[in-house]
Amino acid sequence: MLRKVACLVILIFAIGGISFAAQVKVREALPSEYGLMVRSAIYGVEFKVRKDTKVAEYRGQTFYFDSRKELEEFLANPRKYAGPFVKERKVSSKEIGLWAVSPVSKVKFVVDYDILSCEYEGKIYYFNSRKDYEIFENDPDTYISKVSAFEVKAVAKPKVREALPSEYGLMVRSAIYGVEFKVRKDTKVAEYRGQTFYFDSRKELEEFLANPDKYTGVVVKERSVTTDEYGIVAISPVTGIGFYVDKNIISLEFNGKVYYFLSREEAEAFKKNPESYIGLAGNVVGVVGQPSSQPYTVEEKKEQVIVSKPQDEKIVTVEPKKEPVINIVITLGEEEKLVKEKRKVKGGVVIIRDPHPKELGKVAVSPVSKSEFIVSSTTVVVKYRGKTFYLKDSKELNIFLSAPNRY
């Protein structure tokens, strides 16, 4: 009878094509357990473990049963007695536009209102399909172990090449000594961390290769998490797992952005090759009391100019005009560092990037909604056919990409 019940439980869990790896393991009591005072998993009554006591192991917990009837009741719905594990949660507006990775399918996607999310053991997970969510819900421990074993990218190395014919004759500056010279056919060029470096001699190239980070001006800096940051939601750029920031979280600053990590291993992997992980860039979500130290957080303050009229003692409040974002000059080098993706579409290539800190807080007009808005960290900037467009969020980006020629 016991075997039939156990088989029935396994069959029920397998319905619908869901692989339920976290099965209930039923066993006899071990000699080392005989005589132990335990509590019945069903009724909470204390009893001594006997030779014929049945024991079930489920999701890291051990359950004892004073009778076969209790065991059968447990097997009919083990989750009921194992306690809450996976807790479904609603995605807040603060999380919209962030990048996340499904722990089941490993697919990277942008968080939206229809994305499913849950909390498990103090961490936050996101899913781009109901199927992924249900698979995770049935056996979270299996997928947590897969996520924790993240892939460590190879250390970023400079790519050395010959000068291209299109570069011959260009006036460039030596990456080592800063002296201007014309690019020749034998000029050596190195591409590293989104930047291009030119060398007037092989000696300069060798000096650069000995310590390339010295000349990029780009460094990964460790920073302390302040108490003001406690409680905000962040997503690790390495694993794609969400979590609440606290004193144990590791934080790094790279290219003017702040990143958070659940472990030292994740942070070290990021340090070795940050560019390979910044597809999950800007994954910092603010809540009430968000720290002003976040480089990509814009806190709108309505400054007022007060003009006094002595004759009638009335106060006139004048709202200052906000600067249009089109007045901001971004160099090609600065722009290149912010590029997240280059997508081929019918008619050309759409370059998608993050907003530059100089653009934050400025006024832009969306080509999709035709309305003005303030550029913030959730704004998506695209370049298409030589023109730059500012989109409010990932939803507008999807609309734009469906028919870019319309805009």
C-alpha positions in Angstrom: 0.0 0.0 0.0 2.8 2.4 0.9 4.6 1.9 -2.4 1.3 2.5 -4.3 0.8 5.8 -2.5 4.3 7.0 -3.1 4.0 6.1 -6.8 0.7 8.0 -7.0 2.4 11.1 -5.5 5.2 10.9 -8.0 2.7 10.5 -10.9 0.7 13.5 -9.7 3.8 15.7 -9.6 4.8 14.7 -13.1 1.5 15.6 -14.7 1.7 18.5 -17.1 5.3 17.7 -18.2 6.7 19.4 -15.1 9.8 17.6 -13.9 9.5 17.4 -10.1 13.0 16.5 -9.0 12.3 17.4 -5.3 10.5 14.1 -4.5 9.6 12.9 -1.1 12.1 10.2 0.0 10.4 7.7 2.4 12.6 5.5 4.6 12.6 3.4 7.8 13.9 5.0 11.0 17.6 4.5 11.5 19.0 2.7 14.6 20.6 6.0 15.7 17.1 7.5 15.8 15.4 4.9 18.0 14.2 6.4 21.2 14.4 10.0 20.1 11.6 12.2 21.2 10.1 13.8 18.0 7.0 15.6 17.0 4.4 14.2 14.6 4.6 16.1 11.3 0.8 16.0 11.0 -0.7 16.5 14.4 2.3 17.9 16.4 2.0 15.2 19.1 5.3 14.1 20.6 6.3 10.4 20.5 9.4 8.2 20.7 10.9 6.9 17.4 10.4 3.2 17.1 11.9 0.6 14.7 8.7 0.7 12.6 8.4 4.5 12.5 8.2 5.9 9.0 10.4 8.9 8.1 10.2 11.2 5.1 12.9 13.5 3.8 11.7 16.5 1.7 13.4 19.7 0.7 16.1 19.5 3.3 13.7 18.6 6.2 13.1 15.4 8.0 9.5 14.4 9.0 8.5 11.6 11.4 5.1 9.9 11.4 3.4 8.0 14.3 1.3 5.9 12.0 0.9 4.9 8.3 -2.2 7.1 8.1 -0.1 10.2 9.0 2.4 9.3 6.3 -0.2 8.9 3.7 -1.8 12.2 4.6 1.6 13.9 4.3 2.3 12.3 0.9 -1.0 13.6 -0.4 0.3 17.2 0.0 3.8 17.5 1.3 4.0 21.2 0.6 1.3 21.8 3.2 3.5 20.5 6.0 6.9 21.6 4.7 6.1 25.3 5.1 6.1 28.1 2.5 9.1 28.0 0.1 8.5 29.9 -3.1 6.5 33.1 -2.5 5.0 34.8 -5.6 5.4 38.5 -5.7 4.3 41.4 -7.9 6.9 43.3 -9.9 6.9 46.9 -8.8 7.1 49.9 -11.1 10.7 50.5 -9.8 11.8 47.2 -11.4 10.4 47.8 -14.8 13.1 48.1 -17.4 15.8 46.1 -15.5 17.5 43.1 -17.0 17.1 39.7 -15.4 17.8 36.1 -16.2 15.5 33.1 -15.7 17.1 30.6 -13.4 15.4 27.8 -15.4 15.9 28.7 -19.1 18.9 31.0 -18.6 17.1 33.5 -21.0 18.0 37.1 -20.5 15.1 39.6 -20.7 13.8 43.0 -19.7 11.5 43.0 -16.6 8.0 44.2 -17.4 4.6 44.2 -15.6 3.7 40.7 -17.1 7.0 39.1 -15.9 6.5 36.6 -13.1 8.6 37.0 -9.9 9.0 35.2 -6.6 11.0 35.2 -3.4 12.9 32.2 -2.2 15.3 32.1 0.8 15.6 35.9 0.8 16.4 36.2 -3.0 14.3 37.4 -5.9 13.9 35.5 -9.1 12.3 36.5 -12.4 10.7 34.4 -15.1 9.6 35.2 -18.6 7.1 32.3 -18.8 4.6 30.6 -16.6 6.2 27.2 -17.4 9.6 28.4 -16.1 8.0 29.7 -12.9 6.1 26.4 -12.2 9.2 24.3 -12.9 11.2 26.5 -10.4 8.3 26.5 -7.9 8.3 22.7 -7.9 12.0 22.3 -7.3 13.8 25.6 -6.6 16.9 24.0 -5.0 17.9 22.4 -8.3 17.9 25.7 -10.2 19.5 27.7 -7.4 22.5 25.3 -7.6 22.6 25.9 -11.4 22.5 29.6 -11.0 25.2 29.7 -8.3 27.5 27.9 -10.6 27.7 30.9 -12.9 30.1 31.0 -15.9 33.2 33.0 -15.3 34.1 34.9 -18.4 37.7 35.0 -19.6 39.8 38.0 -18.6 39.4 40.8 -21.1 42.5 41.1 -23.4 43.4 43.8 -25.9 42.8 42.8 -29.6 45.8 44.0 -31.7 45.3 44.6 -35.4 46.9 46.5 -38.3 45.5 49.9 -39.3 42.6 49.7 -41.7 42.9 51.4 -45.1 40.0 53.7 -44.0 42.3 54.9 -41.1 45.4 55.8 -43.2 46.2 59.5 -43.0 44.0 60.1 -39.9 45.6 62.3 -37.3 45.6 60.4 -34.0 47.2 60.7 -30.6 49.7 58.2 -29.3 48.1 56.1 -26.5 51.4 56.2 -24.5 53.0 59.6 -25.0 50.0 61.7 -26.3 52.0 62.9 -29.3 49.9 63.4 -32.5 50.9 61.5 -35.7 49.4 60.3 -38.9 48.2 56.7 -39.2 50.3 54.7 -41.6 50.0 51.3 -43.2 52.3 49.8 -40.5 50.6 51.6 -37.6 49.6 49.1 -34.9 46.1 49.4 -33.3 44.7 47.9 -30.2 41.0 47.6 -29.3 40.3 47.2 -25.6 37.3 47.8 -23.4 35.4 49.6 -26.1 38.2 52.0 -26.9 40.7 52.1 -29.8 44.4 52.9 -29.2 47.0 53.8 -31.8 50.8 53.4 -31.5 53.6 55.2 -33.3 56.0 52.3 -32.7 56.2 48.7 -31.6 57.8 49.8 -28.4 54.7 51.8 -27.5 52.4 48.9 -28.3 54.5 46.6 -26.0 54.4 49.1 -23.2 50.6 49.3 -23.6 50.2 45.5 -23.5 52.2 45.2 -20.3 49.5 47.1 -18.4 46.5 48.1 -20.7 44.3 49.2 -17.8 46.8 52.0 -17.0 45.8 53.8 -20.2 42.1 53.2 -20.5 41.1 55.4 -17.6 38.5 52.7 -16.8 38.8 50.9 -13.4 36.5 48.8 -11.3 36.4 50.3 -7.8 35.1 48.6 -4.7 32.8 50.8 -2.6 31.0 50.5 0.7 27.3 50.0 0.9 25.7 52.8 3.0 22.8 52.3 5.3 20.7 54.5 3.0 21.0 51.7 0.4 19.6 49.0 2.7 16.4 47.6 1.4 16.7 48.6 -2.3 16.2 45.8 -4.9 19.2 45.0 -7.1 20.0 42.3 -9.7 23.4 40.8 -9.9 24.9 41.5 -13.4 26.7 38.1 -13.1 23.8 35.7 -12.2 20.7 37.8 -12.9 19.3 37.0 -9.4 17.5 39.8 -7.6 18.0 40.5 -3.9 17.5 43.2 -1.2 20.7 45.2 -0.5 22.0 44.9 3.1 25.4 45.2 4.9 26.6 41.8 3.5 26.2 42.8 -0.1 29.3 43.6 -2.1 29.2 46.7 -4.3 31.5 47.8 -7.2 31.6 51.0 -9.3 32.4 50.8 -13.0 32.1 53.4 -15.7 30.0 55.6 -13.5 27.5 52.9 -12.5 27.0 51.0 -9.3 26.7 47.2 -9.3 25.7 44.9 -6.4 26.8 41.2 -5.9 25.6 38.4 -3.6 29.1 36.9 -3.2 32.8 37.7 -3.4 33.1 35.1 -6.3 30.6 37.1 -8.4 32.4 40.4 -7.7 35.8 38.9 -8.7 34.3 37.4 -11.9 32.9 40.9 -12.8 36.3 42.6 -12.1 38.1 40.3 -14.5 35.8 41.2 -17.5 33.1 43.7 -16.6 32.2 44.4 -20.2 31.0 40.8 -20.6 28.5 41.3 -17.8 27.2 44.8 -18.4 24.3 43.5 -20.5 22.6 43.7 -17.1 23.7 47.3 -16.7 22.1 49.7 -14.3 20.3 47.0 -12.3 19.7 49.2 -9.3 16.1 49.8 -8.2 15.4 52.7 -5.9 12.8 52.8 -3.1 11.9 55.6 -0.7 15.1 57.0 0.7 17.2 55.9 -2.2 20.7 57.3 -1.8 21.8 60.2 -3.9 25.2 58.4 -4.4 23.7 56.3 -7.2 25.3 57.8 -10.3 22.4 56.9 -12.6 19.6 57.9 -10.2 17.9 61.2 -11.0 16.0 62.9 -8.2 13.8 65.6 -9.8 13.8 68.8 -7.7 11.5 71.6 -8.7 13.7 74.6 -8.3 11.8 77.9 -8.1 12.8 81.5 -8.8 10.9 83.9 -6.6 10.3 87.4 -7.9 9.0 90.0 -5.5 6.8 92.9 -6.6 7.0 95.7 -3.9 4.0 97.6 -5.1 1.4 94.8 -4.3 3.7 92.5 -2.2 2.6 89.5 -4.4 5.0 86.7 -4.9 5.3 85.3 -8.4 6.7 81.8 -8.8 8.5 81.1 -12.0 9.5 77.5 -13.0 12.9 77.5 -14.7 13.1 76.0 -18.1 14.6 72.6 -18.3 17.4 72.1 -20.7 16.6 70.0 -23.8 18.7 66.9 -24.1 19.5 67.6 -27.7 21.7 70.5 -26.5 24.0 68.0 -24.7 27.1 67.0 -26.7 28.2 63.3 -26.3 31.5 62.3 -27.9 31.7 59.1 -30.0 34.0 57.6 -27.4 31.6 58.3 -24.5 28.7 57.0 -26.6 30.5 53.7 -27.4 31.1 52.9 -23.7 27.3 53.1 -23.1 26.3 50.8 -26.0 24.3 47.8 -24.8 23.3 46.2 -28.1 23.4 46.6 -31.9 20.3 45.2 -33.6 19.9 44.6 -37.3 16.6 45.7 -38.7 15.2 46.1 -42.1 16.9 49.2 -43.4 20.0 49.3 -41.2 21.3 48.8 -37.7 19.8 50.2 -34.5 22.4 51.1 -31.8 20.9 50.8 -28.3 22.6 52.5 -25.4 22.1 53.7 -21.8 21.8 57.5 -21.2 25.0 59.4 -20.4 25.1 61.0 -16.9 25.2 64.4 -18.7 21.8 63.6 -20.3 20.0 62.7 -17.1 17.5 65.2 -15.9 17.2 66.9 -19.3 14.0 67.1 -21.4 13.5 64.7 -24.3 10.6 64.1 -26.7 9.6 60.5 -27.3 9.1 59.7 -31.0 6.6 57.0 -30.0 4.3 58.8 -27.7 5.1 62.3 -29.0 5.3 63.5 -25.4 8.0 65.3 -23.3 9.6 63.5 -20.5 12.7 63.8 -18.2 15.6 61.5 -19.1 16.3 59.0 -16.3 18.1 55.7 -15.7 15.2 53.8 -17.3 15.4 55.8 -20.6 16.6 54.0 -23.6 18.6 55.9 -26.2 18.8 54.6 -29.8 20.7 55.7 -32.8 19.3 54.9 -36.3 20.5 56.2 -39.6 22.5 58.9 -38.0 19.7 60.2 -35.8 19.4 59.8 -32.0 16.0 59.0 -30.4 15.1 59.0 -26.7 12.5 56.4 -25.5 10.9 56.4 -22.1 11.4 52.7 -21.4 11.7 49.2 -22.8 8.1 49.2 -23.9 8.7 52.1 -26.2 11.9 50.5 -27.4 10.0 47.4 -28.6 7.5 49.6 -30.4 10.3 51.6 -32.1 12.1 48.4 -33.2 9.0 47.0 -34.8 9.0 49.9 -37.3 12.0 52.2 -37.0 11.6 53.8 -40.4 8.3 55.2 -39.3 10.2 57.6 -36.9 
